Amino acid sequence: MSVQLEIRDEIVASMKIPLPEVEKELTKELAFALYGRWALSMGKAHQMAGLTKREFLNELAFRGVKRHYTKEDLSEDVAYAQSSE
C-alpha cells in the first residue's frame, strides 16, 4: 500500500523550497514528525527520509528531538554487551 498526499498548487508555490526539492523535503519533514510522535521507528523514519541512520540522528539532535530509547532498548543493549564479553 502507498499513500499519496495532495497539496494545492498555491501552497506549494508559496513554500520557500525550490520546486524540484519539494517532494523530498516534505517527505523528510513528515519522517521527522512521525518519529517525534513515536508513530514511526528509527529504522523506518530514516528510510522514509532517505538518510543514513547517522544523518538522521544528527538531524534529530539539530532539531532537538529526543531519540526514542525505552527500558526494553536498554535491557537489550545490556544483554548484548554482556554476551560479547
Secondary structure, DSSP 8 states (H G I E B T S, - for coil): --------HHHHHHSSS-GGGHHHHHHHHHHHHHHHTTSS-HHHHHHHHT--HHHHHHHHHHHT------HHHHHHHHHHHHHT-
